[in-house]
Amino acid sequence: MKKHRALIEQLESFGFALLPGQKINSSTESYFVCNDSYGTDVEALIAVRYLSWTQRYEFDFGFNSPAIRLFF
């Protein structure tokens, strides 16, 4: 995703960062986590995949919360 640096910079401006150990140009899919929890223990996650045959991006959103996980 090296050529898609503008998208990565936009997500970083919203408080997201690449998960540790990822290399930008090694895959068409990248995973981001939000660094700001806004005073909660909820962690926002985004997976971004570039679809080369349509030249579009696919986004998957999720969240993680230890308190909610323990409840279930």
Backbone hydrogen bonds, N-H to C=O, Kabsch-Sander energy under -0.5 kcal/mol:
donor,donor_aa,acceptor,acceptor_aa,energy
4,H,1,M,-1.5
5,R,2,K,-0.9
7,L,4,H,-0.7
8,I,4,H,-1.5
9,E,5,R,-2.8
10,Q,6,A,-1.9
11,L,7,L,-2.2
12,E,8,I,-2.3
13,S,9,E,-1.7
14,F,10,Q,-0.8
14,F,11,L,-0.7
15,G,12,E,-1.6
16,F,11,L,-2.2
17,A,33,V,-2.3
19,L,31,Y,-2.4
22,Q,19,L,-1.3
26,S,23,K,-1.3
27,S,24,I,-0.5
30,S,48,V,-2.8
32,F,46,I,-3.3
33,V,17,A,-2.6
34,C,44,A,-2.4
35,N,15,G,-3.3
37,S,35,N,-0.6
40,T,37,S,-1.4
43,E,64,N,-3.3
44,A,42,V,-0.5
45,L,62,G,-2.8
46,I,32,F,-2.3
47,A,60,D,-2.7
48,V,30,S,-3.0
49,R,58,E,-2.5
50,Y,28,T,-2.5
51,L,49,R,-0.6
51,L,56,R,-3.3
52,S,50,Y,-0.9
54,T,51,L,-0.9
55,Q,51,L,-1.6
56,R,51,L,-1.4
58,E,49,R,-2.8
60,D,47,A,-2.3
62,G,45,L,-2.2
64,N,43,E,-2.2
69,R,65,S,-2.6
70,L,66,P,-2.1
71,F,67,A,-1.2
72,F,68,I,-1.4
